[in-house]
Amino acid sequence: MKILAIRKCDQNRAVIDPWTAVHPSKGLALGLMNVPLRWALTAVIAYELFEQVFERYESGQKLFKTSGPEVPPNALMDTVVFVAGRPFLPLLFVFVGRVFSHEV
């Protein structure tokens, strides 16, 4: 198993693939919407489980444009970086505040 997927054919076969970068953004977005972490984490785990099952079928592979389900370490990494996106919420507010006050 690869650590980093840089080609489409390696997607879902490596711990980190291009879609891993999307997950911190989802964590940040749900944090901005004040979704409690336990509900957000429940949703992301449910989605990862759904994806694991659905990608085992031809219809799921067509929908997600993959050749099969992602490896479990990738699903775990997606969940970890989702949670890691939430602590950046205060930093985002500081940055936006400085941009609008012209201090950057």
Beta strands, then each sheet from edge to edge (+ up, - down):
strand 1: 2-4
strand 2: 14-16
sheet 1: 1+ 2+
end
